[in-house]
């Protein structure tokens, strides 16, 4: 039966004789190097040294004896601490044994549930003709050319080339752009741009305010009001290329439009397979966590909460947002991660146990394959990737992730997977 907590407390004692021996040894070391007024170095009486440096000697003795005693007790009781033991209630009087309590956390003991044959529901994830047509249209949009328009004012559907300067109300970092395209009348364009620029001519200057909603996608702008000073530099029309074999040759290495469609289908299927695998792993993990109930070490949960918070910070930084400038209550955000972090730790412990039980391990070939995959993305060689990860101490983490993924895929292969319509799968997963 698993205990309700992973916390362990050991009341320990170091015999008085051992303490005295260590004290003498440390005092002699102090006497050898201490400088005491009126005595040449190393010549001060040991009794004087003991009085003068009593606290320092005591600290040194404890530093030598306590960790050794804790390690001995942990080994005797066959415990595996996952956190640095903390020393409490220390009692140290001359000529007496040293008494103290060591407090730490250990990995939980638990029985593995029936992890073979998990029941999992997966949504239908087919690549349809509509998906291919949409991707083709996006490719066409990217390949569009902009032709200048002259002799008339701005109309709906035009792309206006602007020079703009934006000043935030209440102070802050101003925005500046020498040449930016604004699609007039488009759904994504803020209404003040449409209202103020429709009917404008090349060379005109406009001043207006734009209040961005709190849920605006660009976090640098969300919830803020900017005053814009805008100059119309030009008016352009977007010309979409025709969907034919020439277009296919221009945008890819395909010779025909049919071949391009085939390549797009393959690319979408590849992305789908990746998403499917990720979702399958998530659902396997969720089932495993539901299946097992045991306490998890608080120190590991705290670490996982930090990891989750770091991800948020990295994601903001990747979007060009300074995390320090964001109006976020980081303490409560971190607290809200607790439940998920607990599940993360629980899942990791379960997966590790299953991998051991089923002899699932990562081969050197699999590590090499992953390094080559990483290298293609970072533009370095596999050897350089290995050296970098080893230097950062991240190679073992990568191997652990590979082992975990391999175990999850093995569990999925042994699961009862039921495919359901996307709508009901979405409802179930809520």
C-alpha positions as CSV (number, residue, x, y, z in Angstrom):
1,X,0.0,0.0,0.0
2,X,1.5,3.4,-1.0
3,X,2.0,5.8,1.8
4,X,0.1,9.1,1.6
5,X,3.2,11.1,1.2
6,X,6.7,10.8,-0.2
7,X,8.3,12.7,2.7
8,X,10.6,10.7,5.0
9,X,11.9,11.8,8.4
10,X,14.9,10.1,10.0
11,X,15.9,10.9,13.6
12,X,19.7,10.3,13.6
13,X,22.5,10.4,16.1
14,X,26.3,10.7,15.8
15,X,28.1,9.1,18.9
16,X,29.9,11.6,21.2
17,X,33.3,9.9,20.7
18,X,33.1,10.4,16.9
19,X,32.1,14.0,17.4
20,X,35.1,14.6,19.8
21,X,37.5,13.0,17.4
22,X,36.3,15.1,14.5
23,X,36.4,18.3,16.7
24,X,40.1,17.6,17.7
25,X,41.1,17.0,14.1
26,X,39.4,20.2,12.9
27,X,40.7,22.3,15.8
28,X,44.3,21.1,15.0
29,X,43.8,22.2,11.3
30,X,42.6,25.6,12.5
31,X,45.6,25.9,14.9
32,X,48.0,25.2,12.0
33,X,46.7,28.1,9.8
34,X,44.9,30.5,12.2
35,X,46.5,33.9,13.0
36,X,46.1,34.8,16.6
37,X,47.6,38.1,18.0
38,X,50.6,37.4,20.3
39,X,51.4,34.0,18.8
40,X,53.4,33.0,15.8
41,X,51.3,31.1,13.1
42,X,50.6,27.6,14.3
43,X,51.9,28.2,17.9
44,X,48.6,29.3,19.6
45,X,47.4,26.7,22.3
46,X,44.6,24.4,21.1
47,X,42.4,25.4,24.1
48,X,42.5,29.0,22.9
49,X,41.8,28.0,19.3
50,X,38.8,26.0,20.4
51,X,37.4,29.0,22.3
52,X,38.2,31.6,19.8
53,X,36.9,29.7,16.7
54,X,34.2,27.6,18.5
55,X,31.4,28.4,16.0
56,X,33.6,27.9,12.9
57,X,35.0,24.6,14.2
58,X,31.4,23.4,15.1
59,X,30.2,24.3,11.5
60,X,33.1,22.4,9.9
61,X,32.5,19.3,12.1
62,X,28.9,19.3,11.2
63,X,29.7,19.7,7.5
64,X,32.0,16.7,7.7
65,X,29.8,14.3,9.9
66,X,26.2,15.0,9.1
67,X,26.1,14.3,5.3
68,X,28.0,11.0,5.9
69,X,25.5,10.0,8.6
70,X,22.5,10.8,6.4
71,X,24.1,8.8,3.5
72,X,24.8,5.8,5.7
73,X,21.2,5.8,7.1
74,X,19.7,6.2,3.5
75,X,21.8,3.2,2.3
76,X,20.9,1.1,5.3
77,X,17.2,1.6,4.8
78,X,17.5,1.2,1.0
79,X,15.9,4.6,0.3
80,X,16.3,6.7,-2.9
81,X,16.0,10.4,-2.0
82,X,14.8,12.6,-4.9
83,X,15.5,15.9,-3.0
84,X,18.5,17.1,-1.0
85,X,18.0,16.1,2.6
86,X,17.2,19.0,4.9
87,X,18.5,18.9,8.5
88,X,16.1,19.9,11.3
89,X,16.2,20.0,15.1
90,X,20.0,19.9,15.4
91,X,21.3,19.4,18.9
92,X,25.1,19.8,19.4
93,X,26.5,20.2,22.9
94,X,30.2,19.5,23.8
95,X,30.8,16.0,25.0
96,X,27.4,14.9,23.8
97,X,26.2,12.9,20.7
98,X,24.9,15.1,17.8
99,X,21.2,14.6,17.3
100,X,19.2,15.7,14.3
101,X,16.4,14.9,12.0
102,X,17.0,14.4,8.2
103,X,13.9,15.3,6.1
104,X,13.7,14.4,2.4
105,X,11.5,12.9,-0.3
106,X,11.7,9.5,-2.0
107,X,10.2,8.0,-5.1
108,X,6.8,6.5,-4.4
109,X,6.2,2.8,-4.3
110,X,3.2,1.8,-6.4
111,X,1.8,-1.2,-8.3
112,X,1.4,-0.9,-12.0
113,X,-2.2,-1.2,-13.2
114,X,-3.3,-3.0,-16.3
115,X,-1.5,-0.8,-18.9
116,X,-2.0,-3.2,-21.8
117,X,-5.2,-2.8,-23.7
118,X,-5.9,0.8,-22.7
119,X,-9.2,2.2,-24.2
120,X,-8.6,5.3,-26.2
121,X,-10.8,7.3,-28.5
122,X,-9.2,9.2,-31.4
123,X,-10.9,11.7,-33.8
124,X,-11.0,11.1,-37.5
125,X,-8.0,12.9,-39.0
126,X,-8.4,12.4,-42.7
127,X,-6.8,14.8,-45.2
128,X,-9.7,15.9,-47.5
129,X,-9.9,17.6,-50.9
130,X,-11.0,20.7,-49.0
131,X,-7.7,20.7,-47.0
132,X,-5.7,20.4,-50.2
133,X,-7.6,23.2,-51.9
134,X,-7.1,25.4,-48.9
135,X,-3.4,24.8,-48.8
136,X,-3.2,25.4,-52.6
137,X,-5.0,28.7,-52.1
138,X,-2.6,29.7,-49.4
139,X,0.4,28.9,-51.7
140,X,-1.3,31.0,-54.4
141,X,-1.8,33.9,-52.0
142,X,1.9,33.8,-51.1
143,X,2.8,33.9,-54.8
144,X,0.6,36.9,-55.5
145,X,2.0,40.0,-57.1
146,X,1.1,43.6,-56.2
147,X,0.4,45.9,-59.1
148,X,0.4,49.7,-58.5
149,X,-2.9,51.6,-59.0
150,X,-2.9,55.2,-60.2
151,X,-5.4,58.0,-60.9
152,X,-7.9,57.1,-58.2
153,X,-8.5,57.1,-54.4
154,X,-8.3,54.1,-52.0
155,X,-11.2,51.6,-52.4
156,X,-12.3,48.4,-50.5
157,X,-10.0,45.5,-51.4
158,X,-7.0,47.7,-52.1
159,X,-3.7,47.3,-50.4
160,X,-2.5,50.7,-49.2
161,X,1.3,51.2,-48.8
162,X,1.8,53.3,-45.6
163,X,4.5,55.1,-43.7
164,X,3.3,55.2,-40.1
165,X,4.2,56.2,-36.6
166,X,2.1,55.0,-33.6
167,X,2.3,56.5,-30.1
168,X,0.7,54.6,-27.3
169,X,-1.7,56.5,-25.1
170,X,-0.3,56.9,-21.6
171,X,3.3,56.5,-22.8
172,X,5.4,53.5,-23.9
173,X,7.4,52.3,-26.8
174,X,6.3,54.0,-30.1
175,X,5.7,52.0,-33.3
176,X,7.4,53.0,-36.6
177,X,7.3,51.5,-40.1
178,X,8.6,53.1,-43.3
179,X,6.6,50.9,-45.6
180,X,3.7,48.6,-44.6
181,X,0.8,47.2,-46.5
182,X,-2.7,47.5,-45.1
183,X,-5.6,45.6,-46.7
184,X,-8.6,47.9,-46.7
185,X,-12.0,46.4,-45.9
186,X,-10.4,43.1,-44.8
187,X,-11.8,41.2,-41.8
188,X,-8.4,41.3,-40.0
189,X,-7.9,45.1,-40.5
190,X,-8.9,47.3,-37.5
191,X,-11.9,49.4,-38.5
192,X,-10.3,52.9,-37.9
193,X,-7.8,52.0,-40.7
194,X,-10.7,51.2,-43.1
195,X,-12.7,54.3,-42.1
196,X,-9.8,56.8,-42.3
197,X,-8.0,55.4,-45.4
198,X,-11.0,54.6,-47.7
199,X,-11.2,57.5,-50.2
200,X,-7.7,58.8,-49.4
201,X,-5.2,59.7,-52.2
202,X,-1.5,59.0,-52.6
203,X,0.5,61.7,-50.6
204,X,-2.3,62.3,-48.1
205,X,-1.6,62.4,-44.3
206,X,-4.0,61.1,-41.7
207,X,-4.2,61.1,-37.9
208,X,-6.4,58.7,-36.0
209,X,-6.7,56.6,-32.8
210,X,-6.9,52.7,-32.8
211,X,-8.1,51.0,-29.6
212,X,-7.0,47.3,-29.7
213,X,-9.1,44.8,-27.8
214,X,-7.6,42.8,-24.8
215,X,-7.7,39.6,-26.9
216,X,-5.9,41.1,-29.9
217,X,-3.4,38.4,-31.2
218,X,-0.3,40.7,-31.0
219,X,0.4,41.0,-27.3
220,X,2.4,44.2,-27.8
221,X,-0.8,45.9,-29.0
222,X,-3.5,44.1,-27.1
223,X,-5.5,46.3,-24.7
224,X,-3.7,49.4,-25.8
225,X,-4.8,52.6,-27.7
226,X,-2.4,54.0,-30.3
227,X,-2.5,57.4,-32.0
228,X,-1.3,56.9,-35.6
229,X,0.2,59.5,-37.9
230,X,0.0,57.9,-41.4
231,X,1.2,58.9,-44.9
232,X,-0.3,57.1,-48.0
233,X,2.7,56.2,-50.1
234,X,0.9,54.1,-52.7
235,X,-2.1,52.0,-53.7
236,X,-1.7,48.4,-54.9
237,X,-3.9,45.6,-56.2
238,X,-3.2,42.0,-55.5
239,X,-2.9,39.8,-58.6
240,X,-3.3,36.1,-57.9
241,X,-1.5,33.8,-60.3
242,X,-3.7,31.3,-62.3
243,X,-3.7,27.7,-61.1
244,X,-1.9,25.9,-63.9
245,X,1.2,24.0,-64.6
246,X,3.3,27.2,-64.9
247,X,2.2,28.2,-61.4
248,X,3.2,24.7,-60.1
249,X,6.7,25.1,-61.6
250,X,7.1,28.7,-60.2
251,X,6.2,27.7,-56.6
252,X,7.8,24.2,-56.3
253,X,9.9,21.6,-58.0
254,X,6.7,20.0,-59.4
255,X,6.3,19.9,-63.2
256,X,2.5,20.0,-63.3
257,X,-0.4,21.2,-61.1
258,X,-1.5,17.6,-60.5
259,X,2.0,16.8,-59.2
260,X,1.9,19.9,-56.9
261,X,-1.5,18.8,-55.5
262,X,0.0,15.3,-54.9
263,X,3.0,16.9,-53.0
264,X,0.7,19.1,-51.0
265,X,-1.4,16.0,-50.1
266,X,1.7,14.1,-49.0
267,X,2.9,17.1,-46.9
268,X,-0.5,17.4,-45.2
269,X,-0.6,13.7,-44.5
270,X,2.9,13.9,-43.0
271,X,1.7,16.8,-40.7
272,X,-1.4,14.8,-39.9
273,X,0.6,11.7,-38.9
274,X,2.7,13.8,-36.6
275,X,-0.3,15.4,-34.9
276,X,-2.0,12.0,-34.7
277,X,1.0,10.5,-32.9
278,X,1.2,13.4,-30.5
279,X,-2.5,13.2,-29.7
280,X,-2.3,9.5,-29.3
281,X,0.6,9.9,-26.8
282,X,-1.4,12.5,-24.9
283,X,-4.4,10.3,-24.6
284,X,-2.3,7.3,-23.5
285,X,-0.7,9.5,-20.8
286,X,-4.1,10.7,-19.6
287,X,-5.4,7.2,-19.3
288,X,-2.3,6.0,-17.4
289,X,-2.6,8.9,-14.9
290,X,-6.3,8.0,-14.4
291,X,-5.4,4.4,-13.8
292,X,-2.9,5.0,-11.1
293,X,-3.3,6.7,-7.8
294,X,-0.2,7.4,-5.7
295,X,1.5,10.4,-4.0
296,X,4.3,12.2,-5.9
297,X,7.3,14.0,-4.5
298,X,6.5,17.7,-4.0
299,X,10.1,18.7,-5.0
300,X,9.6,17.1,-8.4
301,X,6.2,18.8,-8.8
302,X,7.8,22.2,-7.9
303,X,10.5,21.6,-10.5
304,X,7.9,20.7,-13.1
305,X,5.9,23.9,-12.3
306,X,9.1,25.9,-13.0
307,X,9.6,24.0,-16.3
308,X,6.0,24.9,-17.4
309,X,6.5,28.5,-16.5
310,X,9.8,28.6,-18.4
311,X,7.9,27.4,-21.5
312,X,5.4,30.3,-21.2
313,X,8.3,32.8,-20.9
314,X,10.2,31.2,-23.9
315,X,7.0,31.3,-26.0
316,X,6.5,35.0,-25.2
317,X,10.2,35.7,-26.0
318,X,9.8,33.8,-29.4
319,X,6.9,36.2,-30.2
320,X,9.2,39.2,-29.6
321,X,7.4,40.0,-26.3
322,X,9.5,41.0,-23.2
323,X,8.1,38.7,-20.4
324,X,9.0,41.4,-17.8
325,X,6.8,44.0,-19.6
326,X,3.7,41.7,-19.7
327,X,1.0,42.4,-17.2
328,X,0.9,38.9,-15.7
329,X,0.6,37.7,-12.1
330,X,3.4,35.1,-12.4
331,X,2.9,33.7,-8.9
332,X,-0.7,32.8,-9.5
333,X,0.1,31.6,-13.1
334,X,2.7,29.2,-11.5
335,X,0.2,28.0,-8.9
336,X,-2.3,27.2,-11.6
337,X,0.2,24.8,-13.1
338,X,0.2,22.6,-10.0
339,X,-2.4,20.1,-11.1
340,X,-0.9,19.6,-14.5
341,X,2.7,19.5,-13.1
342,X,1.6,16.7,-10.7
343,X,0.1,14.7,-13.6
344,X,3.3,15.3,-15.6
345,X,5.5,13.9,-12.8
346,X,3.0,11.0,-12.2
347,X,3.0,10.1,-15.9
348,X,6.9,10.2,-16.0
349,X,7.2,7.8,-13.1
350,X,4.6,5.4,-14.6
351,X,6.2,5.4,-18.0
352,X,9.7,4.8,-16.5
353,X,8.3,1.8,-14.6
354,X,6.5,0.4,-17.7
355,X,9.7,0.8,-19.8
356,X,11.7,-1.1,-17.2
357,X,9.0,-3.8,-16.9
358,X,8.8,-4.3,-20.7
359,X,12.6,-3.9,-21.3
360,X,12.1,-0.9,-23.6
361,X,15.3,1.0,-24.2
362,X,16.8,3.4,-26.7
363,X,19.3,2.0,-29.2
364,X,22.4,3.9,-30.3
365,X,21.0,4.0,-33.8
366,X,17.8,5.7,-32.5
367,X,19.9,8.3,-30.7
368,X,22.0,8.9,-33.9
369,X,18.8,9.2,-35.9
370,X,17.4,11.8,-33.5
371,X,20.7,13.8,-33.5
372,X,20.7,13.8,-37.4
373,X,17.0,15.0,-37.3
374,X,18.0,17.8,-34.9
375,X,21.0,18.7,-36.9
376,X,19.0,19.3,-40.1
377,X,16.9,21.8,-38.2
378,X,19.8,23.6,-36.5
379,X,22.1,23.6,-39.6
380,X,24.9,21.7,-37.8
381,X,26.4,18.2,-38.1
382,X,25.1,15.3,-35.9
383,X,28.5,15.3,-34.2
384,X,28.2,19.0,-33.3
385,X,24.7,18.4,-32.1
386,X,25.9,15.6,-29.8
387,X,28.8,17.7,-28.5
388,X,26.5,20.6,-27.8
389,X,23.9,18.5,-25.9
390,X,26.6,16.7,-23.9
391,X,28.2,20.0,-22.9
392,X,24.7,21.3,-21.9
393,X,24.1,18.1,-19.9
394,X,21.0,17.6,-22.1
395,X,22.0,14.3,-23.9
396,X,20.6,12.1,-21.1
397,X,17.4,14.2,-21.1
398,X,17.1,13.6,-24.9
399,X,17.6,9.8,-24.4
400,X,15.0,9.8,-21.6
401,X,12.5,11.6,-23.9
402,X,13.2,9.1,-26.7
403,X,12.6,6.2,-24.3
404,X,9.4,7.7,-23.0
405,X,8.1,8.3,-26.6
406,X,9.0,4.8,-27.5
407,X,7.1,3.4,-24.5
408,X,4.1,5.6,-25.3
409,X,4.1,4.3,-28.9
410,X,4.3,0.7,-27.6
411,X,1.4,1.3,-25.3
412,X,-0.6,2.8,-28.2
413,X,0.1,-0.3,-30.3
414,X,-1.2,-2.4,-27.5
415,X,-4.3,-0.2,-26.8
416,X,-7.9,-0.6,-28.0
417,X,-8.2,2.5,-30.2
418,X,-11.7,3.5,-31.3
419,X,-12.0,6.2,-34.0
420,X,-14.9,8.6,-33.4
421,X,-16.3,11.6,-35.3
422,X,-14.3,14.8,-34.5
423,X,-17.2,16.6,-32.8
424,X,-17.9,13.8,-30.2
425,X,-14.1,13.3,-29.6
426,X,-13.8,17.0,-28.9
427,X,-16.7,16.7,-26.4
428,X,-15.2,13.7,-24.7
429,X,-11.8,15.2,-24.2
430,X,-13.2,18.3,-22.4
